[in-house]
Amino acid sequence: MSNENILEEKLRAIGMDPRMGVVGLQNLAPINYWDYTQVDTLLTLQKPRTEFEDEYIFIVYHQITELVFNLMLHELKQLTGYVELSAEKMTVKLKRLSNYTNMLQNSFDIMTRGMDYDQYNTFRHSLAPASGFQSAQYRMIELYCTSLKNLARNAPENATIVEQFQHIYWQHAGTDPRTGNKTLTLRQFEEKYLNSFIETAHLLKDNTLENKLQKIQESGNLTDELRNAAREFDQLYNVTWPLVHLQTARFYLNAKGENKAATGGSEWQKYLHPKYQRRIFFPSLWSDIELAHWGEE
Ligand code: HEM
């Protein structure tokens, strides 16, 4: 079949008049790099709040991270959307998720060594009460990866999804330890995103990555390669990368033992440590000993 005929067939198959489609194609302007990547728009999205030049680095690196989170969600939406999911397919996707997490971990030096210490410690005061804690995509990744009960470990046995969110582990970082009240950082965050988190948790009930993995395990198809890929991702996302992030927080906020307040107001030294946080996506893949030593440095 000639190329023209293939095109006509394709247009007919999607219910389009082939003549209309061909004329449309003839009039298309040739694509260029800047229109395809929307780079000019992308570069209008950096809006520093202070005069310190290194704040630009802080904004751009957060944006890079959000784009990487978006790629991870792109994979996770596919993974949780498949009706039939083979061990091979899941292994490939989990390796991609680890690749992205490796990228985040390996590049975090841009924060630790790529900004002036004094500049950061000055401009950060202009950013409160904003905090990376308020990254919605970060929370969405958790919801796609694991059952809500793993994130809301202290919730009562029969708690509803809405109730579980009031026990989710990150509530701890948003509660003022002196008064027990929610901080402004948490209140703003919940006001903007809580409904979409609840909706997502409903959609993903019994269908998270953890559930998909369990189904493969129950059907006797859990290969060593898949098991290792899942464990690797769990370790990277929930221990290795958080430790790099914590070390950076220590560098800027506790270099001389000052324990400076973070912009989000959490008891960050404890809260950010994976040993205390114990966020684990696939608990059944770890032995009791491994779980007992989870997150240790
Ligand atoms: C100089 C660099 C950074 C420092 C000192 C820092 C510090 C902190 C601190 C102290 C917290 C605890 C919450 C609070 O009280 O504010 C936090 C949370 C968080 N930060 Fe950062 N951060 C830095 C860079 C980043 C970057 C580049 C990202 C990428 C998006 C990020 C993402 C997060 C996330 C997702 C949380 C919540 C973690 C959780 O709930 O487990 N941070 N950060």
Residues whose N, C-alpha, C, O or C-beta is under 5 A from the ligand:
A	BS01	HEM	Y61 H62 T65 M111 S131 G132 F133 S135 Y138 W170 T248 A249 Y252 A262 T263 G264 G265 S266 W268
